[in-house]
């Protein structure tokens, strides 16, 4: 058991671990969208370890996933979603973060004027996740660099986005998108 615990990947927050698991395919049916149903805690060499139990919504396959967590995980700031501290993610690469932001904004209209209060709140949460995802992608730009390094990708989806549109990973482009998404978030804030 100790070897399995020591090899557990680092999740900077519960939100990041949940997000990562929701993007993993089911080992039985391949469906994406695993749902965290429970967890248990432990500690290895002074490092907190959490086992998350997931279930596939398609076939019901149950699996257990171990993660290390920092002593002080990221917490929302002023109600704004946070997935981690100042360091880049170990679970999701910059391309996966930008794909998440794109997905969160896919059904968000520019103006919330015609929407119910409930729908505005739901979409505001999606925009907030998109803002946090862009912030996460920006963490992969090294100090003094103008863009994410091609070596910062480990997922097929993330590298595919980089290969198709490397300009999306330039600091100027991401900062522009971040400012645009923050303006959209302001329009959805009551």
C-alpha positions in Angstrom: 0.0 0.0 0.0 2.8 2.4 0.8 4.2 2.2 -2.8 0.8 3.1 -4.3 0.5 6.0 -1.9 4.0 7.4 -2.6 3.2 7.3 -6.4 0.0 9.3 -6.0 -0.1 12.4 -8.2 -0.2 15.8 -6.7 -3.6 17.6 -6.8 -3.4 21.2 -5.6 -7.1 21.2 -4.5 -10.1 19.0 -4.3 -11.6 20.9 -7.2 -8.5 20.1 -9.4 -8.7 16.4 -8.5 -12.4 16.3 -9.2 -11.9 18.0 -12.6 -9.1 15.7 -13.5 -11.1 12.6 -12.7 -14.1 14.0 -14.7 -11.9 14.1 -17.8 -10.6 10.5 -17.4 -12.1 7.7 -19.5 -13.7 4.8 -17.8 -11.4 1.7 -18.0 -14.4 -0.5 -18.7 -16.5 1.4 -21.3 -14.3 4.4 -22.2 -17.0 7.0 -21.3 -15.6 10.3 -20.0 -17.2 11.9 -17.0 -16.3 9.9 -13.9 -18.2 11.2 -10.8 -16.5 11.4 -7.4 -18.7 9.7 -4.9 -16.6 9.5 -1.8 -13.1 9.8 -0.3 -11.0 8.7 2.6 -7.9 10.3 4.1 -4.4 9.1 5.2 -0.9 10.4 5.5 2.4 9.2 4.1 5.7 10.6 5.3 3.9 13.7 6.5 2.1 14.3 3.2 -1.7 14.1 3.1 -3.1 11.4 0.8 -6.7 11.2 -0.2 -8.3 8.3 -2.0 -11.2 9.3 -4.2 -13.9 6.8 -5.2 -15.4 7.4 -8.6 -18.3 5.8 -10.5 -18.8 5.8 -14.3 -22.3 7.3 -15.0 -22.5 5.1 -18.1 -21.6 1.6 -16.9 -21.4 2.0 -13.1 -17.7 0.9 -12.9 -16.3 1.9 -9.5 -12.6 2.9 -9.1 -10.4 4.3 -6.5 -7.8 7.0 -7.2 -5.0 8.2 -4.8 -3.8 11.8 -4.7 -1.4 13.8 -2.7 -2.5 17.2 -1.5 -0.6 20.1 -0.2 -1.1 21.0 3.5 -2.8 24.2 2.5 -4.8 23.5 -0.7 -6.1 26.4 -2.9 -9.3 27.9 -1.8 -11.8 30.2 -3.6 -10.8 33.9 -3.3 -13.8 36.3 -3.0 -16.0 33.5 -4.3 -13.8 33.0 -7.4 -12.9 29.4 -8.3 -9.2 28.4 -7.7 -7.7 25.1 -8.7 -4.2 25.7 -7.4 -1.6 28.1 -6.0 1.2 29.8 -8.0 2.7 26.7 -9.5 1.4 24.9 -12.6 -0.8 21.9 -12.4 0.7 18.3 -12.3 -2.6 16.8 -13.5 -3.7 19.0 -16.5 -1.4 20.5 -19.1 -1.9 24.0 -20.5 -3.8 22.7 -23.5 -6.3 20.9 -21.3 -6.9 24.1 -19.4 -7.6 26.1 -22.5 -9.9 23.4 -23.8 -11.8 23.5 -20.5 -12.2 27.2 -20.8 -13.5 26.9 -24.3 -16.0 24.2 -23.2 -17.2 26.2 -20.3 -18.0 29.2 -22.6 -19.6 27.2 -25.4 -23.2 28.0 -24.5 -22.8 31.3 -22.7 -24.5 34.3 -24.5 -22.7 37.6 -24.5 -25.6 39.2 -22.6 -27.5 37.7 -19.6 -30.4 40.2 -20.0 -33.0 37.6 -21.3 -32.0 34.9 -18.8 -33.6 33.8 -15.6 -31.8 34.5 -12.3 -31.1 30.7 -11.9 -29.7 30.4 -15.5 -27.5 33.5 -14.9 -26.1 31.9 -11.8 -25.4 28.6 -13.6 -23.6 30.4 -16.5 -21.7 32.7 -14.1 -20.2 29.6 -12.5 -19.2 28.3 -15.9 -17.6 31.6 -16.8 -15.8 31.6 -13.4 -14.3 28.2 -14.2 -13.2 29.4 -17.6 -11.5 32.4 -16.0 -9.7 30.1 -13.5 -8.7 27.7 -16.4 -7.0 30.6 -18.3 -5.2 31.6 -15.1 -4.0 28.0 -14.8 -2.8 27.9 -18.4 -0.8 31.1 -17.8 1.1 29.5 -15.0 2.9 27.3 -17.6 4.6 30.3 -19.1 8.1 30.5 -17.6 9.3 33.8 -16.2 10.7 36.0 -19.0 9.1 33.9 -21.7 6.4 35.1 -24.1 4.6 31.7 -24.6 4.1 28.2 -23.2 7.0 25.9 -24.1 6.1 23.1 -26.5 7.5 20.7 -23.9 4.8 21.7 -21.3 2.3 19.3 -22.8 1.7 15.7 -21.9 -1.9 15.0 -23.0 -2.8 14.2 -26.6 -5.7 16.7 -26.5 -3.5 19.5 -25.1 -0.7 18.9 -27.5 -3.2 18.7 -30.3 -4.5 22.1 -29.5 -1.0 23.5 -29.3 -0.1 21.9 -32.7 -3.2 23.3 -34.4 -3.1 26.8 -32.8 0.2 27.7 -31.1 -0.7 31.4 -31.0 -3.3 30.5 -28.3 -0.5 29.8 -25.9 1.2 33.2 -26.3 1.1 35.3 -23.1 -0.5 38.2 -25.0 -3.3 36.0 -26.4 -4.0 34.3 -23.1 -4.0 37.7 -21.2 -6.4 39.1 -23.8 -8.7 36.1 -23.4 -8.5 36.4 -19.6 -9.5 40.0 -19.6 -12.4 39.3 -22.1 -13.7 36.5 -19.9 -13.4 38.6 -16.7 -15.5 41.3 -18.5 -18.1 38.6 -19.4 -18.1 37.5 -15.7 -18.8 41.0 -14.6 -21.8 41.2 -16.9 -23.2 38.0 -15.2 -22.6 39.3 -11.7 -25.6 40.7 -10.0 
